[in-house]
């Protein structure tokens, strides 16, 4: 059993190479993962986008809102992470 496990150990090490360094941000002495900061900023930007869409009366034109806003949040989170941390 141990010999079988030893054969797969190098293959398992390949999957752990991405865990080498996680980008963290120091905020008031506490380190947060970069994705959490990007998501927080994206949530604020999504609320701003909703406010603007309601104000110009275009919210009814964007399609199903239950799909639009989570998609917008995901898009903004990914774009912020790519722009600032990659």
OpenMM code with the backbone's topology and positions (N, CA, C; nanometers):
from openmm import Vec3, app, unit

residues = "UNK UNK UNK UNK UNK UNK UNK UNK UNK UNK UNK UNK UNK UNK UNK UNK UNK UNK UNK UNK UNK UNK UNK UNK UNK UNK UNK UNK UNK UNK UNK UNK UNK UNK UNK UNK UNK UNK UNK UNK UNK UNK UNK UNK UNK UNK UNK UNK UNK UNK UNK UNK UNK UNK UNK UNK UNK UNK UNK UNK UNK UNK UNK UNK UNK UNK UNK UNK UNK UNK UNK UNK UNK UNK UNK UNK UNK UNK UNK UNK UNK UNK UNK UNK UNK UNK".split()
positions = [
    Vec3(0.0826, -0.1195, 0.0000),
    Vec3(0.0000, 0.0000, 0.0000),
    Vec3(0.0867, 0.1254, 0.0000),
    Vec3(0.1908, 0.1247, 0.0803),
    Vec3(0.2782, 0.2418, 0.0885),
    Vec3(0.3538, 0.2611, -0.0426),
    Vec3(0.3932, 0.1529, -0.1073),
    Vec3(0.4653, 0.1638, -0.2346),
    Vec3(0.3751, 0.2234, -0.3430),
    Vec3(0.2478, 0.1880, -0.3416),
    Vec3(0.1552, 0.2467, -0.4386),
    Vec3(0.1415, 0.3970, -0.4144),
    Vec3(0.1356, 0.4345, -0.2892),
    Vec3(0.1241, 0.5752, -0.2536),
    Vec3(0.2499, 0.6513, -0.2929),
    Vec3(0.3660, 0.5888, -0.2790),
    Vec3(0.4912, 0.6544, -0.3153),
    Vec3(0.4990, 0.6818, -0.4650),
    Vec3(0.4348, 0.6008, -0.5449),
    Vec3(0.4348, 0.6236, -0.6888),
    Vec3(0.3541, 0.7482, -0.7258),
    Vec3(0.2497, 0.7750, -0.6520),
    Vec3(0.1637, 0.8895, -0.6839),
    Vec3(0.2078, 1.0185, -0.6148),
    Vec3(0.3028, 1.0129, -0.5253),
    Vec3(0.3475, 1.1305, -0.4516),
    Vec3(0.4009, 1.2409, -0.5432),
    Vec3(0.4873, 1.2116, -0.6422),
    Vec3(0.5307, 1.3199, -0.7322),
    Vec3(0.4145, 1.3808, -0.8112),
    Vec3(0.3188, 1.3007, -0.8484),
    Vec3(0.2029, 1.3529, -0.9216),
    Vec3(0.1197, 1.4445, -0.8318),
    Vec3(0.1072, 1.4102, -0.7058),
    Vec3(0.0321, 1.4953, -0.6133),
    Vec3(0.1053, 1.6257, -0.5866),
    Vec3(0.2367, 1.6243, -0.5905),
    Vec3(0.3144, 1.7463, -0.5672),
    Vec3(0.2893, 1.8503, -0.6755),
    Vec3(0.2577, 1.8058, -0.7953),
    Vec3(0.2292, 1.9001, -0.9042),
    Vec3(0.1068, 1.9847, -0.8710),
    Vec3(0.0085, 1.9254, -0.8074),
    Vec3(-0.1135, 1.9992, -0.7740),
    Vec3(-0.0934, 2.0973, -0.6594),
    Vec3(0.0134, 2.0847, -0.5834),
    Vec3(0.0384, 2.1740, -0.4714),
    Vec3(0.1288, 2.2910, -0.5077),
    Vec3(0.1748, 2.2992, -0.6302),
    Vec3(0.2654, 2.4072, -0.6673),
    Vec3(0.1967, 2.5432, -0.6672),
    Vec3(0.0670, 2.5488, -0.6862),
    Vec3(-0.0045, 2.6757, -0.6851),
    Vec3(-0.0228, 2.7321, -0.5458),
    Vec3(0.0021, 2.6547, -0.4434),
    Vec3(-0.0161, 2.6988, -0.3053),
    Vec3(0.1097, 2.7642, -0.2493),
    Vec3(0.2051, 2.7923, -0.3353),
    Vec3(0.3336, 2.8448, -0.2904),
    Vec3(0.3204, 2.9813, -0.2235),
    Vec3(0.2529, 3.0735, -0.2905),
    Vec3(0.2413, 3.2080, -0.2363),
    Vec3(0.1024, 3.2616, -0.2665),
    Vec3(0.0307, 3.2976, -0.1633),
    Vec3(-0.1020, 3.3561, -0.1820),
    Vec3(-0.0900, 3.5064, -0.1612),
    Vec3(-0.1367, 3.5868, -0.2570),
    Vec3(-0.1269, 3.7322, -0.2392),
    Vec3(-0.2172, 3.7785, -0.1257),
    Vec3(-0.1570, 3.8486, -0.0312),
    Vec3(-0.2310, 3.9008, 0.0831),
    Vec3(-0.2103, 4.0509, 0.0911),
    Vec3(-0.3082, 4.1182, 0.1453),
    Vec3(-0.3041, 4.2633, 0.1585),
    Vec3(-0.3142, 4.2986, 0.3058),
    Vec3(-0.2281, 4.3887, 0.3507),
    Vec3(-0.2302, 4.4326, 0.4898),
    Vec3(-0.3293, 4.5484, 0.5038),
    Vec3(-0.4359, 4.5255, 0.5798),
    Vec3(-0.5358, 4.6294, 0.6067),
    Vec3(-0.5462, 4.6455, 0.7567),
    Vec3(-0.4986, 4.7583, 0.8055),
    Vec3(-0.5001, 4.7930, 0.9473),
    Vec3(-0.4381, 4.6797, 1.0314),
    Vec3(-0.3269, 4.6279, 0.9863),
    Vec3(-0.2535, 4.5277, 1.0622),
    Vec3(-0.3003, 4.3853, 1.0455),
    Vec3(-0.4040, 4.3623, 0.9675),
    Vec3(-0.4549, 4.2271, 0.9471),
    Vec3(-0.4436, 4.1929, 0.7991),
    Vec3(-0.3956, 4.0718, 0.7702),
    Vec3(-0.3772, 4.0316, 0.6313),
    Vec3(-0.5031, 3.9639, 0.5780),
    Vec3(-0.5467, 4.0086, 0.4614),
    Vec3(-0.6639, 3.9525, 0.3952),
    Vec3(-0.6208, 3.8959, 0.2603),
    Vec3(-0.6842, 3.7880, 0.2177),
    Vec3(-0.6544, 3.7380, 0.0827),
    Vec3(-0.6978, 3.8406, -0.0225),
    Vec3(-0.6256, 3.8446, -0.1308),
    Vec3(-0.6521, 3.9441, -0.2351),
    Vec3(-0.7912, 3.9271, -0.2950),
    Vec3(-0.8369, 3.8027, -0.3093),
    Vec3(-0.9688, 3.7814, -0.3700),
    Vec3(-1.0794, 3.8390, -0.2833),
    Vec3(-1.0591, 3.8400, -0.1499),
    Vec3(-1.1614, 3.8928, -0.0604),
    Vec3(-1.1712, 4.0449, -0.0748),
    Vec3(-1.0576, 4.1096, -0.0908),
    Vec3(-1.0572, 4.2546, -0.1111),
    Vec3(-1.1214, 4.2885, -0.2449),
    Vec3(-1.0880, 4.2117, -0.3485),
    Vec3(-1.1472, 4.2353, -0.4811),
    Vec3(-1.2979, 4.2153, -0.4777),
    Vec3(-1.3439, 4.1149, -0.4053),
    Vec3(-1.4881, 4.0901, -0.3985),
    Vec3(-1.5592, 4.2022, -0.3229),
    Vec3(-1.4985, 4.2536, -0.2189),
    Vec3(-1.5594, 4.3629, -0.1435),
    Vec3(-1.5735, 4.4871, -0.2306),
    Vec3(-1.4687, 4.5196, -0.3053),
    Vec3(-1.4745, 4.6347, -0.3953),
    Vec3(-1.5770, 4.6093, -0.5059),
    Vec3(-1.5838, 4.4871, -0.5568),
    Vec3(-1.6796, 4.4532, -0.6622),
    Vec3(-1.8231, 4.4629, -0.6125),
    Vec3(-1.8484, 4.4275, -0.4876),
    Vec3(-1.9836, 4.4412, -0.4315),
    Vec3(-2.0248, 4.5878, -0.4294),
    Vec3(-1.9330, 4.6735, -0.3871),
    Vec3(-1.9623, 4.8172, -0.3855),
    Vec3(-1.9873, 4.8680, -0.5277),
    Vec3(-1.9048, 4.8244, -0.6233),
    Vec3(-1.9229, 4.8672, -0.7620),
    Vec3(-2.0535, 4.8139, -0.8218),
    Vec3(-2.0946, 4.6951, -0.7800),
    Vec3(-2.2218, 4.6407, -0.8278),
    Vec3(-2.3392, 4.7222, -0.7743),
    Vec3(-2.3312, 4.7650, -0.6487),
    Vec3(-2.4371, 4.8512, -0.5942),
    Vec3(-2.4403, 4.9855, -0.6655),
    Vec3(-2.3234, 5.0387, -0.7001),
    Vec3(-2.3174, 5.1646, -0.7750),
    Vec3(-2.3793, 5.1458, -0.9135),
    Vec3(-2.3483, 5.0340, -0.9782),
    Vec3(-2.4059, 5.0058, -1.1097),
    Vec3(-2.5576, 4.9933, -1.1007),
    Vec3(-2.6075, 4.9261, -0.9959),
    Vec3(-2.7526, 4.9134, -0.9789),
    Vec3(-2.8166, 5.0502, -0.9578),
    Vec3(-2.7526, 5.1333, -0.8746),
    Vec3(-2.8042, 5.2676, -0.8507),
    Vec3(-2.8128, 5.3468, -0.9810),
    Vec3(-2.7084, 5.3373, -1.0638),
    Vec3(-2.7084, 5.4097, -1.1906),
    Vec3(-2.8129, 5.3557, -1.2875),
    Vec3(-2.8275, 5.2230, -1.2922),
    Vec3(-2.9288, 5.1642, -1.3808),
    Vec3(-3.0704, 5.2028, -1.3385),
    Vec3(-3.0961, 5.2065, -1.2090),
    Vec3(-3.2286, 5.2460, -1.1602),
    Vec3(-3.2511, 5.3937, -1.1880),
    Vec3(-3.1470, 5.4724, -1.1698),
    Vec3(-3.1618, 5.6171, -1.1875),
    Vec3(-3.1924, 5.6546, -1.3332),
    Vec3(-3.1313, 5.5852, -1.4273),
    Vec3(-3.1582, 5.6159, -1.5687),
    Vec3(-3.2679, 5.5260, -1.6262),
    Vec3(-3.3332, 5.4507, -1.5390),
    Vec3(-3.4474, 5.3652, -1.5735),
    Vec3(-3.4134, 5.2609, -1.6805),
    Vec3(-3.2983, 5.1952, -1.6647),
    Vec3(-3.2568, 5.0897, -1.7566),
    Vec3(-3.2488, 4.9526, -1.6901),
    Vec3(-3.2826, 4.9440, -1.5629),
    Vec3(-3.2707, 4.8159, -1.4934),
    Vec3(-3.3629, 4.7106, -1.5540),
    Vec3(-3.4765, 4.7495, -1.6034),
    Vec3(-3.5698, 4.6526, -1.6629),
    Vec3(-3.5210, 4.6005, -1.7978),
    Vec3(-3.4199, 4.6633, -1.8560),
    Vec3(-3.3693, 4.6255, -1.9875),
    Vec3(-3.2536, 4.5254, -1.9832),
    Vec3(-3.2000, 4.4944, -1.8658),
    Vec3(-3.0783, 4.4121, -1.8582),
    Vec3(-3.1065, 4.2627, -1.8515),
    Vec3(-3.2297, 4.2231, -1.8513),
    Vec3(-3.2611, 4.0802, -1.8468),
    Vec3(-3.2977, 4.0369, -1.7063),
    Vec3(-3.2937, 3.9064, -1.6814),
    Vec3(-3.3284, 3.8587, -1.5472),
    Vec3(-3.2275, 3.9091, -1.4434),
    Vec3(-3.2760, 3.9826, -1.3473),
    Vec3(-3.1877, 4.0460, -1.2493),
    Vec3(-3.1156, 3.9442, -1.1623),
    Vec3(-3.1791, 3.8286, -1.1401),
    Vec3(-3.1177, 3.7261, -1.0562),
    Vec3(-2.9939, 3.6658, -1.1240),
    Vec3(-2.9821, 3.6828, -1.2545),
    Vec3(-2.8639, 3.6373, -1.3291),
    Vec3(-2.7675, 3.7539, -1.3526),
    Vec3(-2.8214, 3.8709, -1.3785),
    Vec3(-2.7394, 3.9856, -1.4164),
    Vec3(-2.6464, 4.0305, -1.3044),
    Vec3(-2.6988, 4.0512, -1.1854),
    Vec3(-2.6162, 4.1069, -1.0788),
    Vec3(-2.5093, 4.0100, -1.0270),
    Vec3(-2.5381, 3.8817, -1.0065),
    Vec3(-2.4273, 3.7911, -0.9709),
    Vec3(-2.3219, 3.7805, -1.0819),
    Vec3(-2.3661, 3.7872, -1.2070),
    Vec3(-2.2706, 3.7836, -1.3179),
    Vec3(-2.1840, 3.9095, -1.3194),
    Vec3(-2.2455, 4.0227, -1.2944),
    Vec3(-2.1708, 4.1477, -1.2883),
    Vec3(-2.0715, 4.1453, -1.1722),
    Vec3(-2.1133, 4.0916, -1.0587),
    Vec3(-2.0242, 4.0796, -0.9437),
    Vec3(-1.9054, 3.9898, -0.9758),
    Vec3(-1.9300, 3.8773, -1.0398),
    Vec3(-1.8222, 3.7861, -1.0768),
    Vec3(-1.7277, 3.8512, -1.1769),
    Vec3(-1.7831, 3.9197, -1.2754),
    Vec3(-1.7014, 3.9877, -1.3747),
    Vec3(-1.6122, 4.0936, -1.3108),
    Vec3(-1.6698, 4.1766, -1.2257),
    Vec3(-1.5921, 4.2829, -1.1621),
    Vec3(-1.4856, 4.2266, -1.0691),
    Vec3(-1.5193, 4.1216, -0.9941),
    Vec3(-1.4212, 4.0593, -0.9062),
    Vec3(-1.3037, 4.0048, -0.9859),
    Vec3(-1.3321, 3.9363, -1.0934),
    Vec3(-1.2262, 3.8780, -1.1759),
    Vec3(-1.1411, 3.9860, -1.2415),
    Vec3(-1.2042, 4.0898, -1.2932),
    Vec3(-1.1289, 4.1972, -1.3567),
    Vec3(-1.0405, 4.2719, -1.2579),
    Vec3(-1.0917, 4.2973, -1.1384),
    Vec3(-1.0098, 4.3640, -1.0369),
    Vec3(-0.8908, 4.2781, -0.9967),
    Vec3(-0.9137, 4.1492, -0.9793),
    Vec3(-0.8048, 4.0604, -0.9405),
    Vec3(-0.6992, 4.0533, -1.0508),
    Vec3(-0.7443, 4.0442, -1.1764),
    Vec3(-0.6489, 4.0389, -1.2874),
    Vec3(-0.5726, 4.1703, -1.3016),
    Vec3(-0.6397, 4.2816, -1.2820),
    Vec3(-0.5764, 4.4121, -1.3002),
    Vec3(-0.4745, 4.4434, -1.1917),
    Vec3(-0.5020, 4.4024, -1.0693),
    Vec3(-0.4161, 4.4450, -0.9585),
    Vec3(-0.3258, 4.3362, -0.9018),
    Vec3(-0.3550, 4.2095, -0.9276),
    Vec3(-0.2771, 4.1041, -0.8627),
    Vec3(-0.2159, 4.0041, -0.9593),
    Vec3(-0.2290, 4.0228, -1.0879),
    Vec3(-0.1639, 3.9347, -1.1862),
    Vec3(-0.0870, 4.0151, -1.2823),
] * unit.nanometer
topology = app.Topology()
chain = topology.addChain("A")
for resn in residues:
    res = topology.addResidue(resn, chain)
    for name in ("N", "CA", "C"):
        topology.addAtom(name, app.Element.getBySymbol(name[0]), res)
